[in-house]
Amino acid sequence: MNPQENAMLNTFLEYYTQHPWLVVPLAILSAVGVGLLWMGWLTLMITAFGQKLWIWGFAILLLPVPASQGFALRYRTLNPWANRLVWWGLLLSLPILALTAWWAVLALTAQG
């Protein structure tokens, strides 16, 4: 690890340990979101293979996040429940990713 990466990692860890009131609920929401996303991904993959949409099935198997959202948009009526799972899972997992990206930008600009 070079010194810049080490400083950025220290900044992340320092922020996360100093602000547990913000990070813990976001991490819990993110974990729930990833679980919903996984359930929706699995259900949409089974739906795609069951409808003999082989390309979509293999695309969802290999690239779950972009392909499952594309399938959910393209075939809304095949499995509306799984479509909602995928979209809610993505929505719930975004806050911790946005917070981490924001702190990455701050750490990189502070390093200069």
C-alpha positions as CSV (number, residue, x, y, z in Angstrom):
1,M,0.0,0.0,0.0
2,N,1.3,3.4,-0.9
3,P,1.1,6.3,1.6
4,Q,-1.8,7.9,-0.2
5,E,-3.9,4.8,0.0
6,N,-3.0,4.3,3.6
7,A,-4.0,7.9,4.5
8,M,-7.3,7.4,2.7
9,L,-8.0,4.2,4.6
10,N,-7.1,5.9,7.9
11,T,-9.6,8.7,7.0
12,F,-12.4,6.2,6.3
13,L,-11.7,4.3,9.5
14,E,-11.5,7.5,11.6
15,Y,-14.8,8.7,10.2
16,Y,-16.5,5.4,10.7
17,T,-15.3,5.0,14.3
18,Q,-16.2,8.6,15.2
19,H,-19.7,8.6,13.8
20,P,-21.3,5.3,14.6
21,W,-24.7,7.0,15.0
22,L,-24.7,7.6,11.2
23,V,-22.8,4.6,9.9
24,V,-24.5,1.8,11.9
25,P,-28.1,2.5,10.7
26,L,-26.8,3.0,7.1
27,A,-24.9,-0.3,7.3
28,I,-28.0,-2.0,8.5
29,L,-30.1,-0.5,5.7
30,S,-27.4,-1.5,3.2
31,A,-27.4,-5.1,4.5
32,V,-31.2,-5.3,4.2
33,G,-30.9,-3.8,0.7
34,V,-28.3,-6.3,-0.4
35,G,-30.5,-9.1,0.9
36,L,-33.5,-7.8,-1.0
37,L,-31.4,-7.3,-4.1
38,W,-30.1,-10.9,-3.9
39,M,-33.6,-12.3,-3.5
40,G,-34.9,-10.3,-6.4
41,W,-31.9,-11.2,-8.5
42,L,-32.4,-14.9,-7.8
43,T,-36.1,-14.7,-8.5
44,L,-35.7,-12.8,-11.8
45,M,-33.0,-15.2,-12.9
46,I,-35.4,-18.1,-12.3
47,T,-38.2,-16.2,-14.1
48,A,-35.9,-15.6,-17.1
49,F,-34.9,-19.2,-17.4
50,G,-38.5,-20.4,-16.8
51,Q,-39.7,-18.2,-19.6
52,K,-36.9,-19.5,-21.9
53,L,-35.2,-16.1,-22.1
54,W,-31.8,-17.7,-22.1
55,I,-29.8,-14.6,-22.8
56,W,-31.4,-12.7,-20.0
57,G,-31.0,-15.6,-17.6
58,F,-27.3,-15.9,-18.3
59,A,-26.9,-12.1,-18.2
60,I,-28.5,-11.9,-14.8
61,L,-26.4,-14.9,-13.6
62,L,-23.1,-13.3,-14.7
63,L,-23.9,-9.5,-14.1
64,P,-26.6,-9.5,-11.5
65,V,-26.8,-5.7,-10.8
66,P,-27.2,-4.1,-14.2
67,A,-28.9,-7.1,-15.9
68,S,-31.5,-7.6,-13.3
69,Q,-32.5,-3.9,-13.4
70,G,-32.6,-4.1,-17.2
71,F,-34.8,-7.3,-17.1
72,A,-37.1,-5.6,-14.5
73,L,-37.6,-2.7,-16.8
74,R,-38.0,-4.7,-20.0
75,Y,-40.4,-7.4,-18.6
76,R,-42.4,-5.6,-15.9
77,T,-45.4,-8.0,-16.1
78,L,-43.5,-11.3,-15.8
79,N,-42.7,-11.0,-12.1
80,P,-43.7,-7.6,-10.6
81,W,-42.9,-8.8,-7.0
82,A,-39.3,-9.6,-7.9
83,N,-39.0,-6.3,-9.8
84,R,-39.9,-4.4,-6.7
85,L,-37.4,-6.5,-4.7
86,V,-34.6,-5.5,-7.0
87,W,-35.5,-1.8,-7.1
88,W,-36.0,-1.5,-3.3
89,G,-32.8,-3.5,-2.7
90,L,-30.9,-1.1,-4.9
91,L,-32.5,1.9,-3.2
92,L,-31.7,0.7,0.3
93,S,-28.1,-0.2,-0.5
94,L,-27.3,3.1,-2.0
95,P,-26.9,5.3,1.2
96,I,-23.7,3.6,2.5
97,L,-22.3,3.5,-1.0
98,A,-22.9,7.2,-1.4
99,L,-21.4,8.0,2.0
100,T,-18.3,6.0,1.2
101,A,-18.0,7.7,-2.2
102,W,-18.4,11.1,-0.6
103,W,-15.7,10.4,1.9
104,A,-13.4,8.9,-0.8
105,V,-13.7,12.2,-2.7
106,L,-13.0,14.2,0.4
107,A,-10.0,12.0,1.3
108,L,-8.6,12.3,-2.2
109,T,-9.0,16.0,-2.4
110,A,-7.5,16.5,1.1
111,Q,-4.4,14.5,0.1
112,G,-4.1,16.9,-2.7
